[in-house]
Amino acid sequence: MSDVDTLPTKRSPLRRLTRALVAVAMLLVVAAASIAFALQVTPERSVTSFGQTVTVGTAPPTWSTEGPGQVVLFGFTLPTQVRFIGPVRPRLTLTDISINEQVAGLFSPGPHAPVADTLGAALERGWRSYFLFEIGFVALGATLLLGAIAGWRRFPPKKTVLLIVGGLLFAEAVNVGSIMVTAFTAPGILRDVHSLDALVGRAQQAPLAVAPGPDLSAVQAIVLGDSTAAGLGGPPLPHPSASDEACQRSSFAFAETLAKVNEWKVDNLGCSGATIADGVLGPQDVGGRRLPAQLAVAKRAVGASTVIVNVGANDLHWSTLIRLCAFADTCDNRALTAYFQRSLAAFTTNYLGLLRQLATMPGEPLILINQYYAPFDPELDCLGSIGLTAEKITVLLDRIATLNEVIANGARTFGYLTAQPDFTGHELCTNQSYVQGETDPAPLHPNARGQLAIALVDERALLDAPS
């Protein structure tokens, strides 16, 4: 036997480097998979402040090192106005509102504990708690993966333990280095959050002042909102006031039917062209007149037991969206989708303000929020001549469904009632349509039958309301 045969075989430097790179790559894959697993399964933490219940979690990771987080209002995701450091940022979801606590805490100045401090501290606690759980789930994921690798490679017990311990430390180091930069910096940012309004870039409002004028003590129900609430396109009221004429309120509006059925005195403040900001919560210039905010007038009805609200279409620029859709090749192109998303984002933040302001109505009346009817049926091709094909109508119906989801989620979050008018089988172009056509005074608005359908679904919702 030669001397060469008795010498131990030495691994080449290239082979050692290759094995080291493979080991590092494996550990990186394990770390990335463990972090992804943890972010996926770590339960969001629920916190409560002055009647607001918010869940705290993380938004999907990004490649950027700084940017906004996410706030979810009524099922719609908005970017936060505050910015965070790191690739993984907070996701805050409003899940519940306790009206009495909300009114007492959110709108009361003076000796009450500052809402800013209370909410910020609650969000900070929720964020810290979330990441303690996240660390645990990273450890769990890494242990399972490393154990599987050790079993696959048939490592002996000692080597298995070393692999799991070393890999676990490596995975948590990567977690701390990448995710924890947010975990450690976000608490200070969240601590300074004044309100959810501040997160979405909306100034928090004090309760609207009551509009000047005598008490409407005889009024039993109030209707707020847009042209659907006003009954646009119908016959004028028998003895219209100047504001009735300016807002084009009609005698077939659903408010009139509810008044007759229930023997109520109803004050219909709905106005053509009204949005949440310009009409319901703020003054509106219409018909040569400047009308005070509808909600400010409604507060004079100190004995009203019911408030019905119909908003959203004007906030979304629905008529403009339909016209653009008719002229475009498709309704779901990037430009129209972005236009809709921006409009819906603005509506969502304003809707939050409206829902909070409704909580300040005197006497704690029942609040009913109407969703929107679907005026089209994609199976009917009568609108093709004006550019609305079946494909385009399907997109428009999806837009209505998205708006209705936000409306319903918002009402549910605040504990208000909601109603969904059903125009199925009575869409535009049907024999017994509930919708005004092209030659009618107010195309796409409910006609007399449609207004009656809205009144009936509202009446059912009010009768089914818990006492």
Helices and strands as residue ranges (DSSP letters): H 3-6, H 13-41, E 45-49, E 52-58, E 66-73, E 76-85, E 90-97, H 99-106, H 115-153, H 157-178, H 180-191, H 196-199, E 221-225, H 227-230, H 242-247, H 254-262, E 266-268, E 284-286, E 289-291, H 294-298, E 306-310, H 318-327, H 334-358, E 366-370, G 384-386, H 390-414, E 417-419, H 448-464
